[in-house]
């Protein structure tokens, strides 16, 4: 992916890491270059670098609150959306 190319988000989903990894694998197998991120949807509640979230200590353990995104070059948007639409349970931007 070039440094000065326009990138468009084709996949954006909250809290489903498995779908995000499947989408990345499908795009990789199709030969489409992409950039992906896993961003936390909320800031941690503690300061001083502790980064503790009290909701992670419940009876079921840590929950997935991350936002998963995949961006592709503008020229590959239509092809990438077709690939993602063919995946089961995928959402795209």
N, C-alpha and C positions, 0 to 999 in steps of 0.2 A: 504494500500500500504506500503510495507516494506521500511525501511530506505535505505538499500543498494541494491535495485533492479534497474535494468536498465529500464528506461522509454523511450518510443518512441512516437513522435508526430504523432497523427493520424488525427488531425483536425487543420487547420490553415487557417484563413480567415480574410480579412481586411474589417472593417466597416460594419459588419452585426451581430449585437448583438442578434437579434431574432433567426437566424440560430444557433448561438453558444448555446443559452439557450435551443433550441430544441434538439440539439445534446447531451448536458449534461443530459437532462431529459431522452433521449432514452438510454444512457449508464447506467444511474442510475437505470432505470427500468429493464435493462438486468442483473443487478448485477455486473457490471464491475466497479472496483475502478479506479479512475482517478484523475488527478490534472489538474486544468484549470487556465488560466491567461488571463487577459485583459490588454495588455500593450499599452501605447500610442506610435504611430509610429513616433512621432516627439517630440522634447523637447519644452517646453514653451519658448516664446520669451522674457519674462521679467525675471529679477533676483530678488533677495531679497525676495523670497518666494511668490511673487505675482501670478506667474503661469497664467498670462493672455495671451491669444492668440487673436490677433486682428481679426482673421477670425471668431471668435465666436460671433462677434457683428454685423454681416451682417443682411440683411433684413429677412433671414430665420432662424436666430438664430444659435445655436451651431450645428456643423456637427460631424459625427462619424468618427474619424480617427484612432480608436484603432485597434490593431491586436489581434484577439481572437484565443487562442490555447488550445488544449486538449491533454494531454499526458497520456498514459496507460502503464501498465507493459508489458514487452516483450512477456510474455506468452499469453496475451489477445489481441494482435495486430490484428490478422486475424479476430477474432470474432468482435472486435470493428469496423474494416473497413467494414465488412459485414453489420453491423447495420447502420453505417453512409451512406453507399451506398444506402440503402433502403429509406433513408430520402430524401424528395424532396428539391432540391436546395443546398445540402450539398457538400462540398469539403473536401478532406482529403489529408494528406501528404503521 
